[in-house]
Amino acid sequence: QVQLVESGGGLVQPGGSLRLSCAASGSIGVIYAMGWYRQAPGKQRELVARIRYGGSTNYADSVKGRFTISRDNAKNTVYLQMNSLKPEDTAVYYCNLARLGSGDAWGQGTQVTVSS
């Protein structure tokens, strides 16, 4: 069984920054990609950013230029640096692990609130 442990969420003022971390452990399998999704109240879960094992990335248009995803393959950890945060970034952020030959794994979610 795989475990994903997220950290780094919290309350921040508009224009501020936060850094999310997600560490995978257990029966990880073969990683295809790691990423972050978010879900705001009353909305569907959406992709924020994703990084494939080879290093290629993709971002939601709404966060391009503000968020940066990175990973440490040796530690099976993915990070999301979030700058210039806006109130509309408020959501629960979920870590996602996509594996070859296995189903996706999800973290428990971490709350990010952007408010003055």
C-alpha positions as CSV (number, residue, x, y, z in Angstrom):
1,Q,0.0,0.0,0.0
2,V,1.2,3.5,-0.8
3,Q,1.0,6.5,1.5
4,L,1.1,10.1,0.4
5,V,1.8,12.7,3.1
6,E,1.2,16.3,2.3
7,S,2.3,19.4,4.2
8,G,2.6,23.1,3.8
9,G,-1.0,24.4,3.5
10,G,-2.3,27.2,5.5
11,L,-3.7,30.8,5.5
12,V,-1.9,33.4,3.5
13,Q,-2.7,37.0,2.4
14,P,-3.2,37.8,-1.3
15,G,0.1,38.1,-3.0
16,G,1.8,35.8,-0.6
17,S,3.5,32.5,-1.1
18,L,3.2,28.9,0.1
19,R,5.2,25.7,-0.6
20,L,3.4,22.4,-0.6
21,S,5.2,19.1,-0.2
22,C,4.1,15.5,-0.8
23,A,6.2,12.5,0.1
24,A,5.3,9.0,-1.2
25,S,6.2,5.9,0.7
26,G,5.2,2.2,0.9
27,S,4.5,0.1,-2.1
28,I,5.0,2.9,-4.6
29,G,5.5,0.9,-7.8
30,V,6.8,2.5,-11.0
31,I,6.1,6.2,-10.9
32,Y,4.8,7.8,-14.1
33,A,4.1,11.3,-12.7
34,M,3.3,13.2,-9.6
35,G,1.1,16.2,-9.4
36,W,-1.2,18.5,-7.5
37,Y,-5.0,18.9,-8.0
38,R,-7.3,21.2,-6.1
39,Q,-11.0,21.4,-5.3
40,A,-12.8,24.5,-4.2
41,P,-16.2,24.4,-2.5
42,G,-18.9,23.6,-5.1
43,K,-16.4,22.9,-7.9
44,Q,-14.9,19.9,-9.5
45,R,-11.4,18.8,-8.7
46,E,-9.0,20.2,-11.2
47,L,-5.4,19.7,-12.2
48,V,-3.0,22.4,-11.0
49,A,0.4,21.0,-12.0
50,R,2.0,17.8,-13.0
51,I,5.5,16.6,-13.4
52,R,6.4,13.4,-15.2
53,Y,9.3,11.2,-14.0
54,G,11.4,12.4,-16.9
55,G,10.9,16.0,-15.7
56,S,8.4,17.4,-18.2
57,T,5.7,19.5,-16.6
58,N,2.3,20.9,-17.4
59,Y,0.2,23.6,-15.6
60,A,-3.3,24.8,-15.4
61,D,-3.5,28.1,-17.4
62,S,-4.7,29.9,-14.2
63,V,-1.4,29.2,-12.4
64,K,1.1,29.5,-15.1
65,G,3.9,31.9,-14.2
66,R,2.9,31.9,-10.5
67,F,3.3,28.2,-9.5
68,T,6.3,25.9,-10.0
69,I,6.2,22.2,-9.5
70,S,9.4,20.2,-8.8
71,R,10.4,16.8,-7.6
72,D,13.1,14.9,-5.8
73,N,13.0,11.4,-7.4
74,A,15.4,10.0,-4.8
75,K,13.0,11.0,-2.0
76,N,9.8,10.3,-4.0
77,T,8.7,13.8,-3.1
78,V,7.0,16.5,-5.1
79,Y,6.8,20.2,-4.3
80,L,4.5,23.0,-5.4
81,Q,5.9,26.5,-4.9
82,M,2.9,28.9,-5.1
83,N,3.7,32.6,-5.5
84,S,1.4,35.6,-6.0
85,L,-1.5,33.8,-4.5
86,K,-5.0,35.0,-5.2
87,P,-8.2,34.4,-3.3
88,E,-9.4,32.2,-6.2
89,D,-6.5,29.8,-5.4
90,T,-8.3,28.9,-2.2
91,A,-9.1,25.2,-2.2
92,V,-8.1,21.9,-0.8
93,Y,-5.0,20.7,-2.6
94,Y,-4.5,17.0,-3.2
95,C,-1.3,15.2,-4.1
96,N,-1.6,12.7,-6.9
97,L,0.7,9.8,-7.8
98,A,0.3,8.1,-11.2
99,R,1.9,4.8,-11.5
100,L,2.5,2.4,-14.4
101,G,0.4,-0.7,-14.1
102,S,-1.4,0.5,-10.9
103,G,-4.1,2.9,-10.0
104,D,-3.6,6.5,-9.0
105,A,-2.9,7.2,-5.3
106,W,-4.2,10.4,-3.6
107,G,-3.1,12.3,-0.5
108,Q,-5.6,13.3,2.2
109,G,-5.6,16.9,1.0
110,T,-4.3,20.1,2.6
111,Q,-6.2,23.4,2.9
112,V,-4.9,26.5,1.2
113,T,-6.8,29.7,2.1
114,V,-5.9,33.0,0.5
115,S,-7.6,35.9,2.3
116,S,-6.9,39.2,3.8
